[in-house]
Amino acid sequence: MSRTQIRLELLRPPDAAMLERLLGAHSIYGLLRVAPEGAGSGLLVEFDATRLNEQEVVSLLRRLGVPVSLPRSSAVPSPA
């Protein structure tokens, strides 16, 4: 297992319903930890990189009803 952490941006502040949905994230295979970060503007997600990649993590959370995106610096590949 290769543990990886990423910070995702929340597209809106978390409410009670969103926090409830985040509690269900622990049951998704490959997601190890999901925790709110800062003043409700982000999530810190720890996942198994041998099972998932960053885009898959974003997709899984969106399917749970959690509006997230990769930070702009992660979403665009850096020039070589």
N, C-alpha and C positions, 0 to 999 in steps of 0.2 A: 504494500500500500504506500502510496506517495501522497502525503497530506499537503494540501495547498490552500492558502488563504487569499481571498480577493475581497476588495471593498466594492460594493455595488451602490449606485445612487438610487434612492427612492424617488419616484416621480411625483409623489405627494406625501404629506406627513402621515404617519401611521395612525390609524384609529383602532378602536377595540376589535372590530371585525377583522382587520388586517393582522393584528397581533394574534388573534385566535387562529387564523389560517397559518401563520408562521409556526405555531406550535405543532402543526401537522407535518412540517418539513422534515422533522427528525425521522419520519417513517419512510422517507424516500431513499432508496438504496444509493449510496455514494455520498449523500450529504451528511456531514458529521456534526456541524454546528452552524446555527444561524442566529446572530445576535444583533439587535439594533445598535447603532453607533452614532456618537455625536448627539446633536439636538434633533434626532429623528430624521436626519437627512440621508442616512446611509445604513447599510447592513454589512456586517463582517461575516463572510461565509467561509467555512472550512469544508473542503470536500476531498474525496479520493480522486486524484488526477489520473489514476490508472482506469477509472470507471467513467469519469465525466470530464468535459472541458468547460471553459468559461461560458461559452455560448449555450451549452446544454444546461448549465446551472441557471442562467438567466431564463431560459425557456421553461424549465421546471417550476421556478418560482412564479413566473407569469401565469402558468396553468393553475397554480394555487390561488391566483387572484391578487398577487403581490406585484404592483407595478414597479419594476426595477430596470435599470440599464447599466451597462458597463460605463465606468468613468470615461470621459472623452479621450484621455491619454491611453487607455487600454483598448478602446474600440477602433482606433486607427493605428495600423502598423507604422512603426518608426522607420524613416528612410535608412538605407544601408550606408 
